[in-house]
Structures are given as structure tokens and as C-alpha cells.
Amino acid sequence: MAAIVATLWFPVAALIAGLASVLLGFPIRVLVTFGDRIHAAAGLVLCWLILCLPALAYSAVFMPSWGKTTTATGP
């Protein structure tokens, strides 16, 4: 579940990054590569991991455990 949530945030994050890039006047490559410190592909993976960790915490807290019955499941 965390991987799905993190992947769904990519279009939103891309729009925010693109808008920030245009408004603040810096190339988007600098954002993806963390200031030219790492390769662009590694930067995308790192961005995905940064988004996945909070999504993992969200899934662990708010999603019911497998096999656990809740009141919403009915009789």
C-alpha cells in the first residue's frame, strides 16, 4: 500500500517541482539531482524513497491488519 501511495504522489510532486522551478528560476535538474550531488536516476529513486517512508507510516497506522475484523466488515 505504501508503494502505491508514494507512486500516486509523483505527478503532484512533479507539478510542484516544475512550478517551483519556473517561479524561483532554477533548473529542475538541480532539484532531482540534489544540487548535482548524485545521478538523476538515483535522485528519482531517492525522491521515491523519501515519499515512500511517510506513506509506509500512514499505511501502518491507518490500514487495518490482515485478518482483523472491524465493525465496517459487517456480519
C-alpha positions in Angstrom: 0.0 0.0 0.0 2.8 2.4 0.8 4.4 1.9 -2.6 1.1 2.7 -4.3 0.5 5.9 -2.3 4.1 7.0 -2.9 3.8 6.4 -6.6 0.5 8.3 -6.7 2.2 11.4 -5.3 4.7 11.6 -8.2 2.5 13.6 -10.5 1.7 16.0 -7.7 5.3 16.3 -6.7 6.3 16.8 -10.4 3.8 19.7 -10.8 5.0 21.4 -7.6 8.7 20.9 -8.6 8.0 22.3 -12.1 6.1 25.3 -10.7 8.8 26.0 -8.2 11.4 25.7 -10.9 9.7 28.3 -13.1 8.8 30.7 -10.2 12.2 30.5 -8.5 14.3 30.3 -11.6 16.4 27.2 -11.1 16.7 24.2 -13.4 14.6 21.2 -12.3 17.7 19.0 -12.8 19.2 20.7 -9.7 16.2 19.6 -7.7 16.2 16.0 -9.0 20.0 15.5 -8.5 20.0 17.2 -5.1 22.3 20.0 -6.3 24.3 17.9 -8.8 25.5 15.6 -5.9 24.0 12.4 -7.3 23.0 11.0 -10.7 19.5 11.9 -12.0 18.2 8.3 -11.9 19.5 7.8 -8.3 17.8 11.1 -7.5 14.4 9.9 -8.7 14.8 6.7 -6.7 15.7 8.7 -3.6 12.7 11.0 -4.1 10.5 8.0 -4.3 12.0 6.6 -1.1 11.5 9.9 0.6 7.8 9.8 -0.4 7.5 6.1 0.5 8.6 6.4 4.1 5.8 8.7 5.2 3.3 6.6 3.1 4.6 3.4 4.8 4.0 5.0 8.2 0.5 6.1 7.1 -0.3 2.6 5.9 0.9 1.0 9.1 -1.1 3.3 11.3 -4.4 3.7 9.4 -4.8 0.5 7.5 -6.3 -2.5 9.3 -4.2 -5.6 9.8 -4.8 -8.6 7.6 -7.4 -10.9 9.2 -8.5 -8.4 11.8 -12.2 -8.0 11.8 -13.6 -4.5 12.1 -17.1 -3.1 12.6 -17.2 -2.0 8.9 -16.9 -5.5 7.6 -20.5 -6.5 8.6 -21.8 -9.8 10.0 
